Amino acid sequence: MVGLLTKREYVPFWCNQNGIRSRVDDRYLRGLRLFGETHCPRLAIVVCNEAAERVVDGIRIVPWRQFFLELWAGRILS
C-alpha cells in the first residue's frame, strides 16, 4: 500500500506489479471500504485504466484521464 498526502489528507492507492490494472473488481475495493469505515473520508476514488466511470458501494471508479481533468479543474480537492 502506498499513499499520497495532499491538503493534510492521506490518500492510499495501489497498483499491480506492472503498474497497470485493467478492471477493478470487488477484491480490490476491500481495503478502501475498510479505510472508509474507519476514517470516513469525504471522497473515495479509485483511479484506473477502465474506459468508463462507475460507482460501487459509494466508491467512484474513475478513468485516469477523467480524474486528472477533474483534479486540474478543482473539482476533486475543493
Buried (B, 14 or more C-beta within 10 A) or exposed (E): EEEEEEEEEEBEEEEEEEEEBEEBEEEBBEEBBEBBEEEEBEEBBBBBEBEEEEEBEEBBBBBEEBBEEBBEEEEBEE
